[in-house]
């Protein structure tokens, strides 16, 4: 398929009629598949993306601006604001498609306007340039054969939204549906279902009236469950669009919140409490230091003086001890002289002994008495020894620890005071906080609704499987009780056909999934900057769950991928699916590189865009595809457009030449 031309008439930002040539080209024998559209954010890029889908799918199109609007309200809001609703708006898409070797030209025209107070839509399909009303009436079925809606999401994708394919949850089922459709496995599933229907019809014909009544009741239950499942799937799909938009809004609100100093504001109360705690801790430390300063601590400033005191006290202590000895000797000498007198010793002997003892005492006093100046008591002397031997070292260690802690507390206080000074006021940040709060609440509510819908859908699936098994048992009973051998044989054959087709489906799925896994691995490694990060990508053929493996063979959690790597992985998945598909469809890519770093952007520009498909339509800003990347893409560009947006008139006009003239 090749998209040739997109026509917009009063559609959203595009006033009047504007015709855009989308066809790829060739120059000097080399194909040029890329058509590049450049525009500012909000300048109409996504409008073009929506217009292609709207032209093809109408009310089923997953347009970004539809949100939860009804289809009629969406069309009404899509009429350019400066145009009367009675004039209306429209989109048209021309494309070429080859079927059975025969090329066909189609043009889908979709117009709407308000008549008699009601919005009326008209659809016309032209084939080979002529109106074909038969094709027009069956267009909804025909477009599903050309580009099934589920498959279209893999070829017409928004770069900001495809990261959901790289998330661990909720992507397997949607991916499985798309893979089956792309690889033709859905046809086998339909054959299995048709064989089951045939088996049921044949079983009913040979069943007893009682069994037929039971089958009818179970058929009714199964039909009701399938209808509920279809409704839940449709509701879940619509919700997913809203949920993804809510994710984008939350991310934008989070960035605005951060830019406005939201984190400071959010943590202001905690920081204020911590600052109060630090102030109290500062007072406690200072009080402890004052208490130490009022005690023995000042003596730590004069260690040399304490040493001199201790040195001076040593001889004084010796002298004090000598005085005690002198006193004891005096008493002893008196007692000895009295003993000599009482014994009748000669006076001359007594005198000689008295002189000798007196000289001995006097000599001791002169040698041991340096003169007393300190006069320390034993308690004071013990305290002095304790101070110099242990206590002053303990005080020094304690004081140093307190001072270090005081410095740390002071630094933390300064940091907190600066952070609080940078905190915006309540009035300055109120609007940003409210937007962030509302975006968070909206996404939380949508996520809860998604979980509820997924739960309801899973419950209906289990119930449908249970009813289906009961039907199988009834068919088996009917077959066993049947008397007409031909019908019994047909029932058996239909059952065997289903079993055989299920085996075929399983084996075909395994083979095709194995090839698809290799193609996705090749694509991912080709686009990835870190060539050694992922060695292999495997898809489970039963659940379609995707697992990444590193060079050591270990499973690699996708949470370890950066945001840019997740986007590259999602693009690689889409590229691998496109390469595995037998459907040559164009690729339409909106906002492809917003989250990518320079290396990944260059890989995408050099390796992906020129090779993504035979026709690649890229919708970009000048910060994504800038001058450098534009020059790299130039050899593959068929044509480029600049979406010029006028702020005053709120009108976008598409002009050739991208953001600058070639």
ChimeraX attribute file (.defattr): number of C-alpha atoms within 10 A of each C-alpha:
attribute: neighborCount
match mode: 1-to-1
recipient: residues
	/A:1	19
	/A:2	20
	/A:3	23
	/A:4	17
	/A:5	16
	/A:6	23
	/A:7	20
	/A:8	24
	/A:9	20
	/A:10	23
	/A:11	26
	/A:12	24
	/A:13	26
	/A:14	25
	/A:15	21
	/A:16	15
	/A:17	14
	/A:18	17
	/A:19	14
	/A:20	16
	/A:21	15
	/A:22	24
	/A:23	22
	/A:24	22
	/A:25	18
	/A:26	13
	/A:27	11
	/A:28	5
	/A:29	7
	/A:30	10
	/A:31	17
	/A:32	22
	/A:33	27
	/A:34	30
	/A:35	22
	/A:36	25
	/A:37	27
	/A:38	30
	/A:39	22
	/A:40	16
	/A:41	13
	/A:42	11
	/A:43	22
	/A:44	24
	/A:45	23
	/A:46	20
	/A:47	19
	/A:48	23
	/A:49	21
	/A:50	18
	/A:51	23
	/A:52	24
	/A:53	20
	/A:54	21
	/A:55	23
	/A:56	23
	/A:57	19
	/A:58	18
	/A:59	15
	/A:60	14
	/A:61	18
	/A:62	18
	/A:63	19
	/A:64	15
	/A:65	16
	/A:66	19
	/A:67	16
	/A:68	12
	/A:69	11
	/A:70	11
	/A:71	14
	/A:72	15
	/A:73	12
	/A:74	16
	/A:75	25
	/A:76	21
	/A:77	16
	/A:78	22
	/A:79	25
	/A:80	21
	/A:81	17
	/A:82	13
	/A:83	14
	/A:84	13
	/A:85	20
	/A:86	16
	/A:87	12
	/A:88	23
	/A:89	28
	/A:90	26
	/A:91	24
	/A:92	23
	/A:93	25
	/A:94	24
	/A:95	17
	/A:96	16
	/A:97	16
	/A:98	13
	/A:99	9
	/A:100	5
	/A:101	7
	/A:102	7
	/A:103	11
	/A:104	14
	/A:105	17
	/A:106	20
	/A:107	24
	/A:108	21
	/A:109	20
	/A:110	19
	/A:111	19
	/A:112	22
	/A:113	20
	/A:114	16
	/A:115	12
	/A:116	7
	/A:117	9
	/A:118	12
	/A:119	16
	/A:120	16
	/A:121	16
	/A:122	10
	/A:123	17
	/A:124	18
	/A:125	24
	/A:126	17
	/A:127	18
	/A:128	13
	/A:129	12
	/A:130	11
	/A:131	15
	/A:132	14
	/A:133	14
	/A:134	9
	/A:135	16
	/A:136	18
	/A:137	13
	/A:138	11
	/A:139	18
	/A:140	15
	/A:141	12
	/A:142	13
	/A:143	14
	/A:144	15
	/A:145	10
	/A:146	16
	/A:147	19
	/A:148	17
	/A:149	18
	/A:150	16
	/A:151	22
	/A:152	19
	/A:153	18
	/A:154	25
	/A:155	21
	/A:156	20
	/A:157	19
	/A:158	19
	/A:159	19
	/A:160	17
	/A:161	18
	/A:162	22
	/A:163	19
	/A:164	15
	/A:165	21
	/A:166	23
	/A:167	15
	/A:168	14
	/A:169	10
	/A:170	15
	/A:171	15
	/A:172	19
	/A:173	13
	/A:174	13
	/A:175	20
	/A:176	18
	/A:177	15
	/A:178	22
	/A:179	24
	/A:180	18
	/A:181	17
	/A:182	21
	/A:183	20
	/A:184	16
	/A:185	18
	/A:186	16
	/A:187	13
	/A:188	17
	/A:189	16
	/A:190	11
	/A:191	15
	/A:192	21
	/A:193	13
	/A:194	14
	/A:195	21
	/A:196	20
	/A:197	13
	/A:198	16
	/A:199	24
	/A:200	22
	/A:201	15
	/A:202	21
	/A:203	29
	/A:204	21
	/A:205	15
	/A:206	22
	/A:207	23
	/A:208	15
	/A:209	11
	/A:210	9
	/A:211	18
	/A:212	18
	/A:213	13
	/A:214	15
	/A:215	23
	/A:216	14
	/A:217	13
	/A:218	18
	/A:219	16
	/A:220	12
	/A:221	16
	/A:222	20
	/A:223	13
	/A:224	14
	/A:225	19
	/A:226	16
	/A:227	12
	/A:228	16
	/A:229	20
	/A:230	13
	/A:231	13
	/A:232	17
	/A:233	15
	/A:234	13
	/A:235	13
	/A:236	20
	/A:237	15
	/A:238	16
	/A:239	19
	/A:240	15
	/A:241	19
	/A:242	20
	/A:243	22
	/A:244	19
	/A:245	18
	/A:246	21
	/A:247	19
	/A:248	16
	/A:249	19
	/A:250	21
	/A:251	15
	/A:252	15
	/A:253	21
	/A:254	21
	/A:255	15
	/A:256	17
	/A:257	22
	/A:258	14
	/A:259	11
	/A:260	17
	/A:261	18
	/A:262	21
	/A:263	15
	/A:264	17
	/A:265	22
	/A:266	13
	/A:267	13
	/A:268	19
	/A:269	12
	/A:270	11
	/A:271	19
	/A:272	14
	/A:273	11
	/A:274	15
	/A:275	20
	/A:276	13
	/A:277	14
	/A:278	19
	/A:279	15
	/A:280	12
	/A:281	15
	/A:282	19
	/A:283	13
	/A:284	13
	/A:285	18
	/A:286	15
	/A:287	12
	/A:288	14
	/A:289	16
	/A:290	12
	/A:291	12
	/A:292	15
	/A:293	14
	/A:294	10
	/A:295	9
	/A:296	13
	/A:297	17
	/A:298	12
	/A:299	15
	/A:300	18
	/A:301	10
	/A:302	9
	/A:303	14
	/A:304	11
	/A:305	12
	/A:306	17
	/A:307	14
	/A:308	10
	/A:309	15
	/A:310	18
	/A:311	11
	/A:312	14
	/A:313	18
	/A:314	12
	/A:315	16
	/A:316	21
	/A:317	20
	/A:318	14
	/A:319	21
	/A:320	16
	/A:321	13
	/A:322	18
	/A:323	17
	/A:324	12
	/A:325	14
	/A:326	17
	/A:327	12
	/A:328	11
	/A:329	16
	/A:330	15
	/A:331	10
	/A:332	13
	/A:333	17
	/A:334	13
	/A:335	12
	/A:336	16
	/A:337	17
	/A:338	13
	/A:339	13
	/A:340	16
	/A:341	14
	/A:342	9
	/A:343	9
	/A:344	10
	/A:345	12
	/A:346	10
	/A:347	11
	/A:348	9
	/A:349	12
	/A:350	18
	/A:351	12
	/A:352	11
	/A:353	15
	/A:354	16
	/A:355	12
	/A:356	11
	/A:357	19
	/A:358	14
	/A:359	11
	/A:360	13
	/A:361	19
	/A:362	11
	/A:363	11
	/A:364	15
	/A:365	16
	/A:366	10
	/A:367	10
	/A:368	17
	/A:369	17
	/A:370	12
	/A:371	9
	/A:372	14
	/A:373	9
	/A:374	12
	/A:375	12
	/A:376	16
	/A:377	10
	/A:378	10
	/A:379	9
	/A:380	11
	/A:381	17
	/A:382	11
	/A:383	13
	/A:384	17
	/A:385	15
	/A:386	12
	/A:387	19
	/A:388	16
	/A:389	11
	/A:390	10
	/A:391	16
	/A:392	19
	/A:393	13
	/A:394	11
	/A:395	16
	/A:396	13
	/A:397	10
	/A:398	13
	/A:399	18
	/A:400	11
	/A:401	12
	/A:402	17
	/A:403	14
	/A:404	11
	/A:405	15
	/A:406	19
	/A:407	13
	/A:408	13
	/A:409	19
	/A:410	15
	/A:411	12
	/A:412	15
	/A:413	20
	/A:414	13
	/A:415	14
	/A:416	18
	/A:417	15
	/A:418	11
	/A:419	17
	/A:420	18
	/A:421	12
	/A:422	13
	/A:423	20
	/A:424	17
	/A:425	11
	/A:426	10
	/A:427	7
	/A:428	11
	/A:429	17
	/A:430	13
	/A:431	12
	/A:432	20
	/A:433	20
	/A:434	13
	/A:435	18
	/A:436	22
	/A:437	15
	/A:438	15
	/A:439	21
	/A:440	19
	/A:441	14
	/A:442	18
	/A:443	20
	/A:444	15
	/A:445	13
	/A:446	19
	/A:447	16
	/A:448	12
	/A:449	15
	/A:450	19
	/A:451	14
	/A:452	13
	/A:453	18
	/A:454	16
	/A:455	12
	/A:456	15
	/A:457	21
	/A:458	13
	/A:459	14
	/A:460	19
	/A:461	16
	/A:462	12
	/A:463	15
	/A:464	20
	/A:465	13
	/A:466	13
	/A:467	18
	/A:468	17
	/A:469	12
	/A:470	15
	/A:471	22
	/A:472	18
	/A:473	12
	/A:474	21
	/A:475	26
	/A:476	19
	/A:477	15
	/A:478	23
	/A:479	25
	/A:480	14
	/A:481	13
	/A:482	19
	/A:483	12
	/A:484	10
	/A:485	11
	/A:486	10
	/A:487	16
	/A:488	20
	/A:489	14
	/A:490	16
	/A:491	27
	/A:492	19
	/A:493	14
	/A:494	21
	/A:495	21
	/A:496	14
	/A:497	17
	/A:498	21
	/A:499	15
	/A:500	13
	/A:501	17
	/A:502	16
	/A:503	12
	/A:504	13
	/A:505	18
	/A:506	14
	/A:507	13
	/A:508	17
	/A:509	20
	/A:510	16
	/A:511	13
	/A:512	18
	/A:513	22
	/A:514	16
	/A:515	16
	/A:516	24
	/A:517	23
	/A:518	18
	/A:519	21
	/A:520	27
	/A:521	21
	/A:522	19
	/A:523	22
	/A:524	25
	/A:525	21
	/A:526	16
	/A:527	24
	/A:528	22
	/A:529	18
	/A:530	12
	/A:531	11
	/A:532	10
	/A:533	15
	/A:534	20
	/A:535	18
	/A:536	20
	/A:537	24
	/A:538	19
	/A:539	21
	/A:540	16
	/A:541	18
	/A:542	11
	/A:543	11
	/A:544	18
	/A:545	17
	/A:546	19
	/A:547	17
	/A:548	18
	/A:549	16
	/A:550	15
	/A:551	12
	/A:552	8
	/A:553	11
	/A:554	12
	/A:555	14
	/A:556	18
	/A:557	12
	/A:558	16
	/A:559	11
	/A:560	9
	/A:561	15
	/A:562	12
	/A:563	15
	/A:564	18
	/A:565	23
	/A:566	22
	/A:567	26
	/A:568	31
	/A:569	26
	/A:570	23
	/A:571	28
	/A:572	24
	/A:573	26
	/A:574	22
	/A:575	24
	/A:576	22
	/A:577	22
	/A:578	25
	/A:579	17
	/A:580	20
	/A:581	16
	/A:582	11
	/A:583	14
	/A:584	15
	/A:585	23
	/A:586	21
	/A:587	27
	/A:588	25
	/A:589	23
	/A:590	22
	/A:591	21
	/A:592	26
	/A:593	24
	/A:594	16
	/A:595	19
	/A:596	19
	/A:597	13
	/A:598	12
	/A:599	12
	/A:600	20
	/A:601	24
	/A:602	19
	/A:603	16
	/A:604	23
	/A:605	19
	/A:606	16
	/A:607	15
	/A:608	19
	/A:609	22
	/A:610	21
	/A:611	16
	/A:612	23
	/A:613	20
	/A:614	18
	/A:615	27
	/A:616	31
	/A:617	26
	/A:618	22
	/A:619	27
	/A:620	25
	/A:621	24
	/A:622	18
	/A:623	12
	/A:624	20
	/A:625	26
	/A:626	14
	/A:627	13
	/A:628	10
	/A:629	17
	/A:630	19
	/A:631	13
	/A:632	15
	/A:633	19
	/A:634	17
	/A:635	16
	/A:636	24
	/A:637	24
	/A:638	20
	/A:639	21
	/A:640	24
	/A:641	22
	/A:642	26
	/A:643	24
	/A:644	18
	/A:645	20
	/A:646	12
	/A:647	9
	/A:648	6
	/A:649	11
	/A:650	15
	/A:651	21
	/A:652	22
	/A:653	18
	/A:654	20
	/A:655	16
	/A:656	17
	/A:657	16
	/A:658	22
	/A:659	21
	/A:660	11
	/A:661	9
	/A:662	10
